[in-house]
Amino acid sequence: MPIDKALTLAADSDLDLVEVAPSQDVPVCKIMNYGKYKYEQARKEKEAKKKQKIVDTKEIRLSSTIDTHDFEFKAKNARKFLEDGDKVKATIKFKGRELNNTSFGANVLNRFAEALSDVGVAEKAPKLEGRSMMLVISPKNN
C-alpha cells in the first residue's frame, strides 16, 4: 500500500505508523500506539532484569601451612557461598621463604577444590601470580 494511504489510515484511527522491518526489500510497517508499545517494552525489560541473578565472587584466604580444623571451617563457608550461587576465589599469600615451596600452597588449593567438588568446579588449576596463588571455583549447575 502506498505510504500516504497508510499515513491517512493511521491518522484516521489516532494511531502511529511504525516501521517494523526496515531492512527488508519491501519495508514492513504497522499501525499501532507507539507510546503504549514503548511502555510495554520497558516493562518487559524491567521484569527480565528482576529475574536475573548477579554472580558475586567471594574471596577466601588460606595459608600454605593451614591446620585441618581451619581448613574445614573455610571449606564450610565456601560451600555456603557456592550453594548460594556465588563464585569462590581461594587465595594463598606467600610470606618470606614460603615462596620457595609453592608446591605446599598448590597442594592446599587442590585439596580445597577436591573438598568442594560436589558443589563446585575449579575453573583452572591453581595459578601463581607474584606472591599469591589463586584458584577460582564456580558453582555446579543442577
MARBAPA-378533 format. One record per atom (N, C-alpha, C, O): x negated, z, y; atom name. Coordinates in Angstrom, 1 decimal, always signed. Layout:
REM MARBAPA-378533
X; Z; Y; CA
...
This chain:
REM MARBAPA-378533
-0.9; +0.0; -1.2; N
+0.0; +0.0; +0.0; CA
-0.9; +0.0; +1.2; C
-2.0; +0.6; +1.2; O
-0.5; -0.7; +2.3; N
-1.3; -0.7; +3.5; CA
-1.4; +0.7; +4.1; C
-0.6; +1.6; +3.9; O
-2.5; +0.9; +4.9; N
-2.8; +2.2; +5.4; CA
-1.8; +2.6; +6.5; C
-1.3; +3.8; +6.5; O
-1.4; +1.7; +7.3; N
-0.4; +2.1; +8.4; CA
+0.9; +2.5; +7.8; C
+1.6; +3.3; +8.3; O
+1.3; +1.8; +6.6; N
+2.6; +2.2; +6.0; CA
+2.5; +3.6; +5.4; C
+3.4; +4.4; +5.5; O
+1.3; +3.9; +4.8; N
+1.1; +5.2; +4.2; CA
+1.1; +6.3; +5.3; C
+1.6; +7.4; +5.1; O
+0.5; +6.0; +6.4; N
+0.5; +6.9; +7.5; CA
+1.9; +7.2; +8.1; C
+2.2; +8.4; +8.4; O
+2.7; +6.2; +8.2; N
+4.1; +6.4; +8.6; CA
+4.9; +7.2; +7.6; C
+5.7; +8.1; +8.0; O
+4.6; +7.0; +6.3; N
+5.3; +7.8; +5.3; CA
+4.9; +9.3; +5.4; C
+5.8; +10.1; +5.4; O
+3.6; +9.5; +5.6; N
+3.2; +10.9; +5.8; CA
+3.7; +11.5; +7.0; C
+4.1; +12.7; +7.0; O
+3.7; +10.8; +8.1; N
+4.2; +11.3; +9.4; CA
+5.7; +11.6; +9.3; C
+6.2; +12.6; +9.9; O
+6.5; +10.8; +8.6; N
+8.0; +11.0; +8.5; CA
+8.2; +12.3; +7.7; C
+9.2; +13.0; +8.0; O
+7.4; +12.6; +6.7; N
+7.7; +13.8; +5.9; CA
+6.9; +15.0; +6.4; C
+6.8; +16.0; +5.7; O
+6.3; +14.9; +7.6; N
+5.5; +16.0; +8.2; CA
+4.4; +16.5; +7.3; C
+4.2; +17.7; +7.2; O
+3.7; +15.6; +6.6; N
+2.6; +15.9; +5.7; CA
+1.4; +15.1; +6.2; C
+1.4; +14.3; +7.1; O
+0.2; +15.4; +5.5; N
-1.0; +14.7; +5.8; CA
-1.3; +13.6; +4.8; C
-1.0; +13.8; +3.6; O
-2.0; +12.6; +5.2; N
-2.5; +11.6; +4.3; CA
-4.0; +11.9; +4.0; C
-4.8; +11.8; +4.9; O
-4.3; +12.3; +2.7; N
-5.6; +12.8; +2.4; CA
-6.3; +11.8; +1.4; C
-5.7; +11.5; +0.4; O
-7.5; +11.4; +1.7; N
-8.3; +10.6; +0.8; CA
-8.8; +11.4; -0.4; C
-9.7; +12.2; -0.1; O
-8.4; +11.1; -1.6; N
-8.7; +11.9; -2.7; CA
-10.0; +11.4; -3.4; C
-10.9; +12.2; -3.7; O
-10.1; +10.1; -3.6; N
-11.3; +9.5; -4.3; CA
-11.8; +8.3; -3.4; C
-11.4; +7.2; -3.6; O
-12.7; +8.7; -2.5; N
-13.2; +7.6; -1.6; CA
-14.3; +6.7; -2.2; C
-14.5; +5.6; -1.7; O
-14.8; +7.1; -3.3; N
-15.9; +6.4; -3.9; CA
-15.4; +5.2; -4.8; C
-16.2; +4.4; -5.3; O
-14.1; +5.2; -5.1; N
-13.6; +4.1; -5.9; CA
-13.6; +2.8; -5.2; C
-13.7; +2.7; -4.0; O
-13.4; +1.7; -6.0; N
-13.3; +0.3; -5.3; CA
-12.1; +0.3; -4.4; C
-12.2; -0.2; -3.3; O
-11.0; +0.8; -4.9; N
-9.8; +0.9; -4.1; CA
-9.6; +2.4; -3.7; C
-9.4; +3.2; -4.6; O
-9.8; +2.8; -2.5; N
-9.7; +4.2; -2.1; CA
-8.3; +4.8; -2.5; C
-7.3; +4.2; -2.3; O
-8.3; +6.0; -3.1; N
-7.1; +6.7; -3.5; CA
-6.7; +7.7; -2.5; C
-7.6; +8.6; -2.2; O
-5.5; +7.7; -2.0; N
-5.0; +8.7; -1.0; CA
-3.8; +9.4; -1.6; C
-3.1; +8.9; -2.5; O
-3.5; +10.6; -1.0; N
-2.4; +11.4; -1.5; CA
-1.7; +12.0; -0.2; C
-2.4; +12.4; +0.7; O
-0.4; +12.1; -0.3; N
+0.3; +12.7; +0.8; CA
+0.6; +14.1; +0.4; C
+1.2; +14.4; -0.6; O
+0.0; +15.1; +1.2; N
+0.1; +16.5; +0.9; CA
-0.1; +17.3; +2.2; C
-0.4; +16.8; +3.2; O
+0.2; +18.6; +2.1; N
+0.0; +19.5; +3.2; CA
-1.5; +20.0; +3.0; C
-1.8; +20.8; +2.1; O
-2.3; +19.5; +3.9; N
-3.8; +19.7; +3.8; CA
-4.1; +21.2; +4.0; C
-5.0; +21.7; +3.3; O
-3.5; +21.9; +4.9; N
-3.7; +23.3; +5.2; CA
-3.5; +24.1; +3.9; C
-4.2; +25.0; +3.6; O
-2.3; +23.9; +3.3; N
-2.0; +24.6; +2.1; CA
-3.0; +24.3; +0.9; C
-3.3; +25.2; +0.2; O
-3.4; +23.0; +0.9; N
-4.4; +22.6; -0.2; CA
-5.7; +23.4; +0.0; C
-6.3; +23.9; -0.9; O
-6.2; +23.5; +1.3; N
-7.5; +24.2; +1.6; CA
-7.3; +25.7; +1.3; C
-8.2; +26.3; +0.7; O
-6.1; +26.3; +1.6; N
-5.9; +27.7; +1.3; CA
-5.9; +27.9; -0.2; C
-6.5; +28.9; -0.7; O
-5.3; +27.0; -1.0; N
-5.3; +27.2; -2.5; CA
-6.7; +27.1; -3.0; C
-7.1; +27.9; -3.9; O
-7.5; +26.2; -2.5; N
-8.9; +26.0; -3.0; CA
-9.7; +27.3; -2.7; C
-10.5; +27.8; -3.5; O
-9.5; +27.8; -1.5; N
-10.3; +29.1; -1.1; CA
-9.9; +30.2; -2.0; C
-10.7; +31.0; -2.4; O
-8.6; +30.3; -2.3; N
-8.1; +31.4; -3.2; CA
-8.7; +31.3; -4.6; C
-9.0; +32.3; -5.2; O
-8.7; +30.0; -5.1; N
-9.3; +29.8; -6.4; CA
-10.8; +30.2; -6.5; C
-11.3; +30.8; -7.4; O
-11.5; +29.8; -5.4; N
-13.0; +30.2; -5.3; CA
-13.2; +31.7; -5.3; C
-14.1; +32.2; -5.9; O
-12.3; +32.4; -4.5; N
-12.4; +33.8; -4.4; CA
-12.1; +34.5; -5.7; C
-12.8; +35.4; -6.1; O
-11.1; +34.0; -6.5; N
-10.8; +34.5; -7.8; CA
-11.9; +34.3; -8.8; C
-12.2; +35.2; -9.6; O
-12.6; +33.1; -8.7; N
-13.7; +32.8; -9.6; CA
-14.9; +33.7; -9.3; C
-15.6; +34.2; -10.2; O
-15.1; +34.0; -8.0; N
-16.2; +34.9; -7.6; CA
-16.0; +36.3; -8.1; C
-16.9; +37.0; -8.4; O
-14.7; +36.7; -8.1; N
-14.4; +38.1; -8.5; CA
-14.7; +38.3; -10.0; C
-15.1; +39.4; -10.4; O
-14.5; +37.2; -10.8; N
-14.7; +37.4; -12.3; CA
-16.1; +37.2; -12.7; C
-16.4; +37.6; -13.9; O
-17.0; +36.7; -11.9; N
-18.4; +36.5; -12.4; CA
-19.2; +37.8; -12.3; C
-19.0; +38.7; -11.4; O
-20.1; +38.0; -13.3; N
-20.9; +39.2; -13.3; CA
-22.3; +38.9; -12.8; C
-22.9; +37.9; -13.2; O
-22.8; +39.8; -11.9; N
-24.1; +39.6; -11.4; CA
-25.1; +40.4; -12.3; C
-24.9; +41.6; -12.5; O
-26.1; +39.7; -12.8; N
-27.1; +40.4; -13.7; CA
-28.2; +41.0; -12.9; C
-28.9; +40.3; -12.1; O
-28.3; +42.3; -13.0; N
-29.4; +43.0; -12.3; CA
-30.6; +43.2; -13.3; C
-30.4; +43.1; -14.5; O
-31.7; +43.4; -12.7; N
-32.9; +43.7; -13.5; CA
-33.3; +45.2; -13.3; C
-33.7; +45.5; -12.2; O
-33.3; +46.0; -14.3; N
-33.7; +47.4; -14.3; CA
-35.1; +47.5; -14.8; C
-35.5; +46.8; -15.8; O
-35.9; +48.3; -14.1; N
-37.3; +48.4; -14.5; CA
-37.5; +49.8; -15.1; C
-37.1; +50.8; -14.6; O
-38.2; +49.8; -16.3; N
-38.6; +51.0; -16.9; CA
-40.2; +51.0; -17.0; C
-40.8; +50.0; -17.5; O
-40.8; +52.1; -16.6; N
-42.2; +52.1; -16.6; CA
-42.7; +53.0; -17.8; C
-42.2; +54.1; -18.0; O
-43.6; +52.4; -18.5; N
-44.2; +53.1; -19.7; CA
-45.7; +53.3; -19.4; C
-46.2; +52.8; -18.5; O
-46.3; +54.0; -20.3; N
-47.8; +54.1; -20.3; CA
-48.3; +53.7; -21.6; C
-47.6; +53.8; -22.6; O
-49.6; +53.3; -21.7; N
-50.2; +52.9; -23.0; CA
-50.4; +54.1; -23.9; C
-50.6; +53.9; -25.1; O
-50.3; +55.3; -23.4; N
-50.5; +56.5; -24.3; CA
-49.2; +57.3; -24.3; C
-49.3; +58.6; -24.3; O
-48.1; +56.7; -24.3; N
-46.8; +57.4; -24.3; CA
-46.5; +58.1; -25.6; C
-46.9; +57.6; -26.7; O
-45.9; +59.3; -25.5; N
-45.6; +60.1; -26.7; CA
-44.3; +59.6; -27.3; C
-43.5; +58.9; -26.6; O
-44.0; +60.0; -28.5; N
-42.8; +59.4; -29.2; CA
-41.5; +59.9; -28.6; C
-40.6; +59.0; -28.4; O
-41.4; +61.1; -28.2; N
-40.1; +61.6; -27.5; CA
-39.9; +60.8; -26.2; C
-38.8; +60.4; -26.0; O
-40.9; +60.7; -25.4; N
-40.8; +59.9; -24.1; CA
-40.4; +58.5; -24.4; C
-39.5; +57.9; -23.7; O
-41.0; +57.9; -25.4; N
-40.7; +56.5; -25.8; CA
-39.2; +56.4; -26.2; C
-38.6; +55.5; -25.7; O
-38.8; +57.3; -27.0; N
-37.4; +57.2; -27.5; CA
-36.4; +57.4; -26.3; C
-35.4; +56.8; -26.3; O
-36.7; +58.3; -25.4; N
-35.9; +58.6; -24.3; CA
-35.8; +57.3; -23.4; C
-34.7; +57.0; -22.9; O
-36.9; +56.7; -23.1; N
-36.9; +55.5; -22.3; CA
-36.2; +54.3; -23.0; C
-35.5; +53.5; -22.4; O
-36.3; +54.3; -24.3; N
-35.6; +53.2; -25.1; CA
-34.1; +53.4; -25.0; C
-33.4; +52.5; -25.0; O
-33.7; +54.7; -25.1; N
-32.3; +55.0; -25.0; CA
-31.7; +54.6; -23.6; C
-30.6; +54.1; -23.6; O
-32.4; +54.8; -22.6; N
-32.0; +54.4; -21.2; CA
-31.9; +52.9; -21.2; C
-31.0; +52.3; -20.6; O
-32.9; +52.2; -21.7; N
-32.9; +50.8; -21.7; CA
-31.8; +50.2; -22.5; C
-31.2; +49.2; -22.1; O
-31.4; +50.9; -23.6; N
-30.3; +50.4; -24.4; CA
-29.0; +50.5; -23.6; C
-28.2; +49.6; -23.7; O
-28.8; +51.5; -22.8; N
-27.6; +51.6; -21.9; CA
-27.6; +50.5; -21.0; C
-26.5; +49.9; -20.8; O
-28.7; +50.2; -20.3; N
-28.8; +49.1; -19.4; CA
-28.4; +47.7; -20.0; C
-27.7; +46.9; -19.5; O
-29.0; +47.5; -21.2; N
-28.7; +46.2; -21.9; CA
-27.2; +46.1; -22.4; C
-26.6; +45.1; -22.3; O
-26.6; +47.3; -22.8; N
-25.2; +47.2; -23.2; CA
-24.3; +47.0; -22.0; C
-23.2; +46.5; -22.1; O
-24.8; +47.4; -20.8; N
-24.0; +47.1; -19.5; CA
-24.2; +45.7; -19.1; C
-23.5; +45.2; -18.2; O
-25.1; +44.9; -19.7; N
-25.3; +43.5; -19.4; CA
-26.4; +43.3; -18.4; C
-26.5; +42.2; -17.9; O
-27.3; +44.3; -18.1; N
-28.4; +44.1; -17.2; CA
-29.6; +43.7; -18.0; C
-29.8; +44.1; -19.2; O
-30.6; +43.1; -17.4; N
-31.9; +42.8; -18.0; CA
-32.8; +44.0; -17.8; C
-32.6; +44.8; -16.8; O
-33.7; +44.2; -18.7; N
-34.7; +45.3; -18.6; CA
-36.1; +44.8; -18.5; C
-36.5; +44.0; -19.3; O
-36.8; +45.3; -17.5; N
-38.2; +44.9; -17.3; CA
-39.1; +46.1; -17.6; C
-39.1; +47.1; -16.8; O
-39.8; +46.1; -18.7; N
-40.7; +47.2; -19.1; CA
-42.1; +46.9; -18.6; C
-42.6; +45.8; -18.9; O
-42.7; +47.8; -17.8; N
-44.0; +47.6; -17.3; CA
-44.9; +48.7; -17.7; C
-44.5; +49.9; -17.8; O
-46.2; +48.4; -17.9; N
-47.2; +49.4; -18.1; CA
-48.3; +49.1; -17.1; C
-48.8; +48.0; -17.0; O
-48.6; +50.2; -16.3; N
-49.7; +50.1; -15.3; CA
-50.9; +50.7; -15.9; C
-50.9; +51.9; -16.4; O
-52.0; +50.0; -15.9; N
-53.3; +50.5; -16.5; CA
-54.1; +51.1; -15.4; C
-54.2; +50.5; -14.3; O
-54.6; +52.3; -15.7; N
-55.4; +53.0; -14.7; CA
-56.9; +53.1; -15.2; C
-57.1; +53.5; -16.3; O
-57.8; +52.9; -14.3; N
-59.2; +53.1; -14.7; CA
-59.7; +52.3; -15.9; C
-59.5; +51.1; -15.9; O
-60.2; +53.0; -16.9; N
-60.7; +52.4; -18.1; CA
-59.7; +51.9; -19.1; C
-60.0; +51.3; -20.1; O
-58.4; +52.3; -18.8; N
-57.4; +51.8; -19.7; CA
-57.3; +50.3; -19.7; C
-56.8; +49.7; -20.7; O
-57.8; +49.6; -18.7; N
-57.8; +48.2; -18.6; CA
-58.7; +47.5; -19.6; C
-58.5; +46.3; -20.0; O
-59.6; +48.3; -20.2; N
-60.5; +47.7; -21.3; CA
-59.7; +47.6; -22.6; C
-60.1; +46.8; -23.4; O
-58.7; +48.4; -22.8; N
-57.9; +48.5; -24.0; CA
-56.5; +48.1; -23.8; C
-55.5; +48.9; -23.9; O
-56.3; +46.8; -23.3; N
-54.9; +46.4; -23.0; CA
-54.1; +46.2; -24.3; C
-52.9; +46.0; -24.3; O
-54.8; +46.1; -25.5; N
-54.0; +45.9; -26.7; CA
-53.1; +47.1; -27.0; C
-52.1; +47.0; -27.7; O
-53.5; +48.3; -26.6; N
-52.6; +49.5; -26.7; CA
-51.3; +49.3; -26.0; C
-50.2; +49.6; -26.5; O
-51.4; +48.8; -24.8; N
-50.2; +48.5; -24.0; CA
-49.4; +47.5; -24.6; C
-48.1; +47.6; -24.6; O
-50.0; +46.4; -25.1; N
-49.2; +45.3; -25.8; CA
-48.5; +45.9; -27.0; C
-47.4; +45.5; -27.3; O
-49.2; +46.8; -27.7; N
-48.5; +47.4; -28.9; CA
-47.3; +48.2; -28.5; C
-46.3; +48.2; -29.2; O
-47.4; +49.0; -27.4; N
-46.3; +49.8; -27.0; CA
-45.1; +48.9; -26.5; C
-44.0; +49.2; -26.9; O
-45.4; +47.8; -25.8; N
-44.4; +46.9; -25.4; CA
-43.7; +46.2; -26.6; C
-42.5; +46.0; -26.6; O
-44.5; +45.8; -27.5; N
-43.9; +45.1; -28.7; CA
-43.1; +46.1; -29.5; C
-42.0; +45.7; -30.0; O
-43.5; +47.4; -29.6; N
-42.7; +48.4; -30.3; CA
-41.4; +48.7; -29.5; C
-40.3; +48.9; -30.1; O
-41.5; +48.6; -28.1; N
-40.3; +48.8; -27.3; CA
-39.3; +47.6; -27.5; C
-38.1; +47.9; -27.6; O
-39.8; +46.4; -27.6; N
-38.9; +45.3; -27.9; CA
-38.3; +45.3; -29.2; C
-37.1; +45.0; -29.4; O
-39.1; +45.8; -30.2; N
-38.6; +46.0; -31.6; CA
-37.5; +47.1; -31.7; C
-36.5; +46.9; -32.4; O
-37.7; +48.1; -30.9; N
-36.7; +49.2; -30.9; CA
-35.4; +48.8; -30.3; C
-34.3; +49.3; -30.6; O
-35.4; +47.8; -29.4; N
-34.2; +47.3; -28.7; CA
-33.7; +46.0; -29.3; C
-32.9; +45.3; -28.6; O
-34.2; +45.5; -30.4; N
-33.9; +44.2; -30.9; CA
-32.5; +44.0; -31.3; C
-32.0; +42.9; -31.4; O
-31.7; +45.1; -31.6; N
-30.3; +45.0; -32.0; CA
-29.4; +44.7; -30.8; C
-28.3; +44.2; -30.9; O
-29.9; +45.1; -29.5; N
-29.0; +44.9; -28.3; CA
-29.7; +43.9; -27.4; C
-29.0; +43.4; -26.5; O
-30.9; +43.6; -27.5; N
-31.6; +42.7; -26.6; CA
-32.6; +41.8; -27.2; C
-33.1; +42.0; -28.3; O
-33.0; +40.8; -26.5; N
-34.0; +39.8; -26.9; CA
-35.1; +39.7; -25.9; C
-34.9; +39.6; -24.7; O
-36.4; +39.8; -26.4; N
-37.5; +39.7; -25.5; CA
-37.6; +38.2; -25.0; C
-37.7; +37.3; -25.9; O
-37.7; +38.0; -23.7; N
-37.8; +36.6; -23.2; CA
-39.1; +36.0; -23.5; C
-39.2; +34.8; -23.9; O
-40.2; +36.7; -23.3; N
-41.6; +36.2; -23.6; CA
-42.4; +37.3; -24.2; C
-41.9; +38.5; -24.2; O
-43.5; +37.0; -24.7; N
-44.5; +38.0; -25.2; CA
-45.0; +38.8; -24.0; C
-44.9; +38.3; -22.8; O
-45.5; +40.1; -24.2; N
-46.0; +40.9; -23.1; CA
-47.1; +40.1; -22.3; C
-48.0; +39.5; -23.0; O
-47.0; +40.1; -21.0; N
-48.0; +39.4; -20.2; CA
-48.7; +40.3; -19.2; C
-48.1; +41.1; -18.6; O
-50.0; +40.1; -19.1; N
-50.9; +40.9; -18.3; CA
-51.0; +40.2; -16.9; C
-51.4; +39.1; -16.9; O
-50.6; +40.9; -15.9; N
-50.8; +40.4; -14.5; CA
-51.5; +41.4; -13.7; C
-50.9; +42.4; -13.3; O
-52.7; +41.2; -13.4; N
-53.5; +42.2; -12.7; CA
-53.8; +43.4; -13.5; C
-54.3; +43.4; -14.6; O
-53.3; +44.6; -13.0; N
-53.5; +45.8; -13.7; CA
-52.2; +46.2; -14.4; C
-52.2; +47.3; -15.0; O
-51.2; +45.4; -14.4; N
-50.0; +45.8; -15.1; CA
-49.6; +44.7; -16.1; C
-49.8; +43.5; -16.0; O
-49.0; +45.2; -17.2; N
-48.5; +44.3; -18.3; CA
-47.0; +44.5; -18.3; C
-46.4; +45.6; -18.2; O
-46.2; +43.4; -18.4; N
-44.8; +43.5; -18.4; CA
-44.1; +42.7; -19.5; C
-44.7; +41.7; -20.0; O
-42.9; +43.1; -19.8; N
-42.1; +42.4; -20.8; CA
-40.6; +42.5; -20.3; C
-40.2; +43.5; -19.9; O
-39.9; +41.3; -20.3; N
-38.5; +41.3; -19.9; CA
-37.7; +41.1; -21.1; C
-37.9; +40.2; -21.9; O
-36.7; +42.0; -21.2; N
-35.7; +41.9; -22.3; CA
-34.3; +41.7; -21.7; C
-33.9; +42.3; -20.8; O
-33.7; +40.6; -22.3; N
-32.3; +40.3; -21.8; CA
-31.3; +40.6; -22.9; C
-31.6; +40.7; -24.0; O
-30.1; +41.0; -22.5; N
-29.1; +41.4; -23.4; CA
-28.7; +40.2; -24.3; C
-28.7; +39.1; -24.0; O
-28.3; +40.6; -25.6; N
-27.8; +39.6; -26.5; CA
-26.4; +39.2; -26.2; C
-25.6; +40.1; -25.8; O
-26.0; +38.0; -26.4; N
-24.7; +37.5; -26.1; CA
-23.9; +37.7; -27.4; C
-24.3; +37.2; -28.5; O
-22.8; +38.5; -27.3; N
-22.0; +38.7; -28.5; CA
-21.0; +37.6; -28.7; C
-20.2; +37.6; -29.7; O
